[in-house]
Protein backbone atom coordinates (compact mmCIF):
# COMPACT_ATOMS: atom_id res chain seq x y z
CA UNK A 1 0.00 0.00 0.00
CA UNK A 2 1.24 3.51 -0.82
CA UNK A 3 2.68 5.49 2.07
CA UNK A 4 1.28 8.75 0.74
CA UNK A 5 -1.38 10.20 3.09
CA UNK A 6 -3.77 10.39 0.14
CA UNK A 7 -3.26 7.84 -2.62
CA UNK A 8 -4.44 8.69 -6.13
CA UNK A 9 -5.01 6.14 -8.87
CA UNK A 10 -7.09 5.48 -11.98
CA UNK A 11 -9.24 2.74 -13.44
CA UNK A 12 -9.13 2.79 -17.22
CA UNK A 13 -12.31 1.85 -19.05
CA UNK A 14 -12.52 0.24 -22.42
CA UNK A 15 -13.91 3.30 -24.22
CA UNK A 16 -11.15 5.65 -23.15
CA UNK A 17 -12.73 6.98 -19.99
CA UNK A 18 -11.07 7.00 -16.57
CA UNK A 19 -12.50 6.49 -13.10
CA UNK A 20 -10.31 8.46 -10.69
CA UNK A 21 -9.80 7.13 -7.17
CA UNK A 22 -8.70 9.08 -4.09
CA UNK A 23 -7.99 6.98 -1.01
CA UNK A 24 -7.51 8.61 2.37
CA UNK A 25 -4.50 6.60 3.38
CA UNK A 26 -3.76 6.92 7.10
CA UNK A 27 -5.74 4.04 8.65
CA UNK A 28 -3.74 4.17 11.90
CA UNK A 29 -5.40 7.53 12.63
CA UNK A 30 -8.74 6.47 11.12
CA UNK A 31 -7.86 8.63 8.10
CA UNK A 32 -8.08 11.82 10.15
CA UNK A 33 -7.50 14.86 7.95
CA UNK A 34 -4.27 16.84 8.10
CA UNK A 35 -3.48 20.00 6.17
CA UNK A 36 -1.26 17.97 3.83
CA UNK A 37 -4.11 15.59 3.05
CA UNK A 38 -6.65 18.37 2.51
CA UNK A 39 -4.40 20.37 0.19
CA UNK A 40 -3.36 17.29 -1.80
CA UNK A 41 -6.94 16.15 -2.29
CA UNK A 42 -8.15 19.60 -3.25
CA UNK A 43 -5.38 20.07 -5.81
CA UNK A 44 -6.08 16.66 -7.35
CA UNK A 45 -9.80 17.36 -7.61
CA UNK A 46 -9.00 20.57 -9.47
CA UNK A 47 -6.80 18.62 -11.89
CA UNK A 48 -9.36 15.87 -12.40
CA UNK A 49 -12.13 18.39 -13.05
CA UNK A 50 -10.11 19.72 -15.99
CA UNK A 51 -9.02 16.28 -17.27
CA UNK A 52 -11.22 15.25 -20.22
CA UNK A 53 -10.48 11.55 -19.62
CA UNK A 54 -11.85 11.53 -16.06
CA UNK A 55 -15.54 10.68 -16.00
CA UNK A 56 -16.07 10.48 -12.23
CA UNK A 57 -14.25 10.36 -8.90
CA UNK A 58 -14.42 7.76 -6.11
CA UNK A 59 -13.42 8.91 -2.63
CA UNK A 60 -12.80 6.21 -0.03
CA UNK A 61 -10.73 5.40 3.04
CA UNK A 62 -7.97 2.89 3.69
CA UNK A 63 -8.51 0.13 6.23
CA UNK A 64 -11.64 -1.57 7.46
CA UNK A 65 -12.46 0.78 10.33
CA UNK A 66 -13.10 4.22 8.90
CA UNK A 67 -13.78 6.38 5.91
CA UNK A 68 -12.61 9.41 7.90
CA UNK A 69 -12.86 10.14 11.61
CA UNK A 70 -12.58 13.90 11.17
CA UNK A 71 -9.83 16.48 11.41
CA UNK A 72 -6.54 15.96 13.23
CA UNK A 73 -7.65 17.58 16.48
CA UNK A 74 -4.47 16.48 18.27
CA UNK A 75 -2.47 18.74 15.94
CA UNK A 76 -4.95 21.59 16.37
CA UNK A 77 -4.69 21.30 20.16
CA UNK A 78 -0.89 21.40 19.93
CA UNK A 79 -1.14 24.60 17.91
CA UNK A 80 -3.59 26.20 20.32
CA UNK A 81 -1.44 25.37 23.34
CA UNK A 82 2.02 25.77 21.85
CA UNK A 83 1.88 28.93 19.73
CA UNK A 84 1.45 32.61 20.40
CA UNK A 85 -2.09 33.70 19.60
CA UNK A 86 -1.29 35.45 16.30
CA UNK A 87 0.70 32.46 15.04
CA UNK A 88 -2.02 30.05 16.19
CA UNK A 89 -4.65 32.11 14.38
CA UNK A 90 -2.60 31.98 11.18
CA UNK A 91 -2.04 28.21 11.34
CA UNK A 92 -5.62 27.36 12.25
CA UNK A 93 -7.00 29.74 9.62
CA UNK A 94 -4.90 28.05 6.95
CA UNK A 95 -6.14 24.58 7.93
CA UNK A 96 -9.81 25.37 8.24
CA UNK A 97 -9.86 27.55 5.11
CA UNK A 98 -8.28 24.71 3.11
CA UNK A 99 -10.69 22.15 4.56
CA UNK A 100 -13.77 24.26 3.90
CA UNK A 101 -12.59 25.13 0.39
CA UNK A 102 -12.30 21.39 -0.27
CA UNK A 103 -15.76 20.73 1.17
CA UNK A 104 -17.23 23.46 -1.01
CA UNK A 105 -15.47 22.07 -4.09
CA UNK A 106 -16.99 18.62 -3.49
CA UNK A 107 -20.47 20.13 -3.18
CA UNK A 108 -20.00 22.03 -6.44
CA UNK A 109 -17.94 19.47 -8.37
CA UNK A 110 -18.71 19.36 -12.11
CA UNK A 111 -18.38 15.56 -12.33
CA UNK A 112 -19.96 12.79 -10.26
CA UNK A 113 -18.24 12.05 -6.96
CA UNK A 114 -18.99 8.78 -5.21
CA UNK A 115 -18.05 8.81 -1.53
CA UNK A 116 -17.74 5.33 -0.02
CA UNK A 117 -18.72 5.97 3.60
CA UNK A 118 -17.83 2.59 5.10
CA UNK A 119 -16.99 2.48 8.81
CA UNK A 120 -16.54 5.62 10.90
CA UNK A 121 -17.67 8.86 9.24
CA UNK A 122 -17.37 11.67 11.75
CA UNK A 123 -16.74 15.40 11.82
CA UNK A 124 -14.62 16.33 8.83
CA UNK A 125 -15.35 12.93 7.32
CA UNK A 126 -19.03 13.79 7.19
CA UNK A 127 -18.03 17.08 5.59
CA UNK A 128 -16.47 15.12 2.71
CA UNK A 129 -19.39 12.70 2.43
CA UNK A 130 -22.10 15.34 2.60
CA UNK A 131 -21.12 17.12 -0.59
CA UNK A 132 -20.64 14.09 -2.83
CA UNK A 133 -23.18 13.55 -5.59
CA UNK A 134 -23.50 9.87 -4.55
CA UNK A 135 -23.11 9.09 -0.84
CA UNK A 136 -22.85 5.38 -0.07
CA UNK A 137 -23.09 3.82 3.38
CA UNK A 138 -22.76 0.21 4.48
CA UNK A 139 -23.86 -1.97 7.37
CA UNK A 140 -20.64 -0.85 9.12
CA UNK A 141 -21.20 2.89 8.76
CA UNK A 142 -21.29 5.03 11.87
CA UNK A 143 -21.96 8.71 11.24
CA UNK A 144 -21.79 11.45 13.85
CA UNK A 145 -20.90 15.05 14.56
CA UNK A 146 -19.47 14.56 18.09
CA UNK A 147 -17.74 17.94 18.44
CA UNK A 148 -19.71 18.94 21.54
CA UNK A 149 -17.64 16.32 23.39
CA UNK A 150 -14.38 18.15 22.67
CA UNK A 151 -15.51 21.74 23.09
CA UNK A 152 -16.14 22.41 19.41
CA UNK A 153 -19.32 22.43 17.27
CA UNK A 154 -20.38 20.68 14.04
CA UNK A 155 -18.55 22.54 11.25
CA UNK A 156 -17.46 21.57 7.67
CA UNK A 157 -20.71 23.05 6.39
CA UNK A 158 -22.90 21.29 8.96
CA UNK A 159 -24.53 24.59 9.89
CA UNK A 160 -25.93 24.35 6.34
CA UNK A 161 -26.55 20.63 5.77
CA UNK A 162 -27.77 19.91 9.31
CA UNK A 163 -29.65 23.21 9.28
CA UNK A 164 -31.72 21.94 6.36
CA UNK A 165 -32.94 19.14 8.65
CA UNK A 166 -34.46 21.76 10.99
CA UNK A 167 -35.23 20.33 14.44
CA UNK A 168 -33.71 16.96 13.62
CA UNK A 169 -30.43 18.60 12.59
CA UNK A 170 -30.37 20.63 15.80
CA UNK A 171 -30.86 17.44 17.81
CA UNK A 172 -27.99 15.68 16.02
CA UNK A 173 -25.68 18.63 16.60
CA UNK A 174 -26.49 18.99 20.29
CA UNK A 175 -26.44 15.31 21.25
CA UNK A 176 -23.58 13.87 19.13
CA UNK A 177 -25.99 11.07 18.20
CA UNK A 178 -24.39 8.24 16.23
CA UNK A 179 -26.25 7.18 13.09
CA UNK A 180 -26.21 3.81 11.42
CA UNK A 181 -26.78 3.36 7.70
CA UNK A 182 -30.58 3.26 7.98
CA UNK A 183 -30.50 6.44 10.08
CA UNK A 184 -28.25 8.15 7.54
CA UNK A 185 -30.66 7.28 4.74
CA UNK A 186 -33.62 8.48 6.79
CA UNK A 187 -31.87 11.77 7.61
CA UNK A 188 -30.90 12.27 3.93
CA UNK A 189 -27.21 12.26 4.85
CA UNK A 190 -26.66 9.28 2.51
CA UNK A 191 -28.23 8.19 -0.76
CA UNK A 192 -27.87 4.41 -0.89
CA UNK A 193 -26.61 1.48 1.17
CA UNK A 194 -24.45 -1.35 -0.15
CA UNK A 195 -22.74 -4.28 1.51
CA UNK A 196 -19.26 -3.40 2.71
CA UNK A 197 -17.71 -6.22 0.65
CA UNK A 198 -19.32 -4.89 -2.55
CA UNK A 199 -16.55 -2.33 -3.13
CA UNK A 200 -14.44 -4.46 -5.55
CA UNK A 201 -17.53 -5.31 -7.61
CA UNK A 202 -18.50 -1.65 -7.62
CA UNK A 203 -15.11 -0.65 -9.03
CA UNK A 204 -15.37 -3.31 -11.73
CA UNK A 205 -18.74 -2.00 -12.85
CA UNK A 206 -17.58 1.60 -12.77
CA UNK A 207 -14.69 0.70 -15.08
CA UNK A 208 -16.95 -1.28 -17.42
CA UNK A 209 -19.65 1.39 -17.75
CA UNK A 210 -19.65 3.58 -20.87
CA UNK A 211 -19.69 7.07 -19.40
CA UNK A 212 -20.88 9.97 -21.54
CA UNK A 213 -18.77 12.71 -19.93
CA UNK A 214 -21.95 14.67 -19.47
CA UNK A 215 -22.43 15.43 -15.78
CA UNK A 216 -26.21 15.05 -15.67
CA UNK A 217 -26.24 11.89 -17.74
CA UNK A 218 -23.31 10.32 -15.87
CA UNK A 219 -24.87 11.07 -12.50
CA UNK A 220 -28.03 9.29 -13.65
CA UNK A 221 -25.99 6.32 -14.91
CA UNK A 222 -24.18 6.12 -11.58
CA UNK A 223 -27.48 6.18 -9.69
CA UNK A 224 -28.76 3.31 -11.85
CA UNK A 225 -25.55 1.33 -11.33
CA UNK A 226 -25.69 1.71 -7.55
CA UNK A 227 -29.38 0.83 -7.42
CA UNK A 228 -28.68 -2.32 -9.42
CA UNK A 229 -25.95 -3.42 -7.03
CA UNK A 230 -28.18 -2.79 -4.03
CA UNK A 231 -31.03 -4.77 -5.60
CA UNK A 232 -28.79 -7.74 -6.38
CA UNK A 233 -27.43 -8.01 -2.86
CA UNK A 234 -29.44 -5.92 -0.39
CA UNK A 235 -27.41 -5.04 2.71
CA UNK A 236 -28.68 -6.25 6.06
CA UNK A 237 -29.30 -3.00 7.92
CA UNK A 238 -30.52 -2.57 11.46
CA UNK A 239 -33.75 -0.56 11.65
CA UNK A 240 -33.44 3.20 12.05
CA UNK A 241 -34.00 4.29 15.66
CA UNK A 242 -34.08 7.89 14.47
CA UNK A 243 -37.04 7.10 12.23
CA UNK A 244 -38.77 5.25 15.06
CA UNK A 245 -38.26 8.13 17.50
CA UNK A 246 -38.50 11.05 15.11
CA UNK A 247 -41.70 12.45 16.57
CA UNK A 248 -40.19 12.54 20.06
CA UNK A 249 -36.95 14.03 18.70
CA UNK A 250 -38.72 16.83 16.84
CA UNK A 251 -40.98 17.58 19.78
CA UNK A 252 -37.93 18.11 21.99
CA UNK A 253 -35.78 19.92 19.44
CA UNK A 254 -38.52 22.29 18.29
CA UNK A 255 -38.42 24.22 21.57
CA UNK A 256 -37.80 27.95 21.24
CA UNK A 257 -34.85 28.24 23.65
CA UNK A 258 -31.87 26.14 24.61
CA UNK A 259 -33.07 25.99 28.22
CA UNK A 260 -36.42 24.63 27.05
CA UNK A 261 -34.65 22.06 24.86
CA UNK A 262 -32.52 20.93 27.81
CA UNK A 263 -35.54 20.68 30.08
CA UNK A 264 -37.57 18.70 27.53
CA UNK A 265 -34.70 16.31 26.86
CA UNK A 266 -34.13 15.80 30.56
CA UNK A 267 -37.81 15.10 31.16
CA UNK A 268 -38.28 12.48 28.47
CA UNK A 269 -38.94 8.92 29.57
CA UNK A 270 -37.91 7.46 26.22
CA UNK A 271 -35.19 4.86 26.88
CA UNK A 272 -33.56 5.35 23.47
CA UNK A 273 -33.09 9.05 24.17
CA UNK A 274 -31.15 8.32 27.37
CA UNK A 275 -27.84 8.27 25.49
CA UNK A 276 -28.66 11.57 23.79
CA UNK A 277 -29.53 13.08 27.16
CA UNK A 278 -26.22 11.91 28.62
CA UNK A 279 -24.17 13.17 25.68
CA UNK A 280 -25.84 16.57 25.80
CA UNK A 281 -25.35 16.88 29.56
CA UNK A 282 -21.69 15.81 29.36
CA UNK A 283 -20.79 18.13 26.49
CA UNK A 284 -19.19 21.53 26.80
CA UNK A 285 -21.73 24.10 28.04
CA UNK A 286 -20.12 26.70 25.78
CA UNK A 287 -20.47 24.36 22.81
CA UNK A 288 -24.13 23.83 23.62
CA UNK A 289 -24.73 27.58 23.64
CA UNK A 290 -22.70 28.07 20.46
CA UNK A 291 -24.53 25.32 18.56
CA UNK A 292 -27.86 26.85 19.50
CA UNK A 293 -26.71 30.33 18.44
CA UNK A 294 -25.42 28.99 15.12
CA UNK A 295 -28.82 27.45 14.51
CA UNK A 296 -30.45 30.83 15.11
CA UNK A 297 -28.03 32.94 13.09
CA UNK A 298 -27.29 30.64 10.14
CA UNK A 299 -30.60 28.83 9.64
CA UNK A 300 -31.08 30.47 6.23
CA UNK A 301 -27.40 30.62 5.22
CA UNK A 302 -26.19 29.27 1.90
CA UNK A 303 -23.36 26.74 1.93
CA UNK A 304 -20.79 29.44 1.13
CA UNK A 305 -22.17 31.77 3.80
CA UNK A 306 -22.13 28.96 6.34
CA UNK A 307 -18.53 28.02 5.56
CA UNK A 308 -17.38 31.64 5.79
CA UNK A 309 -19.05 31.99 9.19
CA UNK A 310 -17.65 28.67 10.36
CA UNK A 311 -14.09 29.74 9.58
CA UNK A 312 -14.14 32.43 12.25
CA UNK A 313 -16.10 30.20 14.61
CA UNK A 314 -13.65 27.32 14.30
CA UNK A 315 -10.48 29.35 14.75
CA UNK A 316 -11.89 31.19 17.75
CA UNK A 317 -13.32 28.04 19.33
CA UNK A 318 -10.06 26.12 18.95
CA UNK A 319 -8.43 28.89 20.99
CA UNK A 320 -11.01 28.57 23.76
CA UNK A 321 -10.06 26.60 26.89
CA UNK A 322 -12.75 23.97 26.38
CA UNK A 323 -11.23 22.70 23.13
CA UNK A 324 -7.85 21.86 24.62
CA UNK A 325 -9.54 20.36 27.67
CA UNK A 326 -12.04 18.35 25.62
CA UNK A 327 -9.36 16.80 23.42
CA UNK A 328 -7.30 16.03 26.52
CA UNK A 329 -10.18 14.26 28.24
CA UNK A 330 -11.44 12.36 25.21
CA UNK A 331 -8.32 11.59 23.20
CA UNK A 332 -5.11 12.31 25.15
CA UNK A 333 -5.57 11.19 28.75
CA UNK A 334 -8.86 9.47 27.86
CA UNK A 335 -10.25 9.91 31.36
CA UNK A 336 -13.56 11.15 29.88
CA UNK A 337 -13.77 13.73 32.67
CA UNK A 338 -13.36 17.17 31.13
CA UNK A 339 -13.31 20.22 33.37
CA UNK A 340 -15.32 22.67 31.31
CA UNK A 341 -14.93 26.42 31.73
CA UNK A 342 -17.52 27.60 32.55
CA UNK A 343 -18.89 24.38 34.05
CA UNK A 344 -22.59 25.09 33.58
CA UNK A 345 -24.82 26.45 30.85
CA UNK A 346 -26.11 29.15 33.18
CA UNK A 347 -22.59 30.55 33.50
CA UNK A 348 -21.90 30.83 29.78
CA UNK A 349 -21.41 34.48 28.80
CA UNK A 350 -23.50 35.38 25.72
CA UNK A 351 -20.87 37.97 24.83
CA UNK A 352 -18.23 35.23 24.55
CA UNK A 353 -20.45 33.25 22.20
CA UNK A 354 -21.18 36.32 20.08
CA UNK A 355 -17.47 37.18 19.87
CA UNK A 356 -16.71 33.84 18.24
CA UNK A 357 -18.46 35.04 15.08
CA UNK A 358 -15.88 37.86 14.71
CA UNK A 359 -13.00 37.32 12.30
CA UNK A 360 -9.73 36.75 14.20
CA UNK A 361 -7.58 37.53 11.14
CA UNK A 362 -6.74 40.81 9.46
CA UNK A 363 -7.72 41.67 5.91
CA UNK A 364 -10.07 40.03 3.39
CA UNK A 365 -11.97 36.88 4.23
CA UNK A 366 -9.90 33.81 3.18
CA UNK A 367 -13.01 32.21 1.67
CA UNK A 368 -14.33 35.30 -0.09
CA UNK A 369 -14.23 33.51 -3.44
CA UNK A 370 -16.78 30.85 -2.51
CA UNK A 371 -20.15 31.22 -4.21
Secondary structure, 3 states (H helix, E strand, C coil): CCCCCEEEEEEECCCCCEEEEEEECCHHHCCCECHHHHHHHHHHHHHHHHCCCEEEEEEEECCCCEEECCECHHHHHHHHHHCCHHHHHHHHHHHHHHHHHHHHHHHCCCCEEEEEECCEEECHHHHHHHHCCEEEECCCCEEECCHHHHCCCCCCCHHHHCHHHCHHHHHHHHHCCCECHHHHHHCCCCCEECCHHHHHHHHHHHHHCCCCCCHHHHHHHHHHHHHHHHHHCCCCCCCCHHHHCHHHHHHHHCCCCHHHHHHHHHHCCCHHHHHHHHHHHHCCHHHHHHHHHHHHHCCCCCHHHHHHHHHHHHHHHHCCHHHHHHHHHHHHCCCCCCCCCCCCHHHCCHHHHHHCCCCCCCCCCCCCCCC
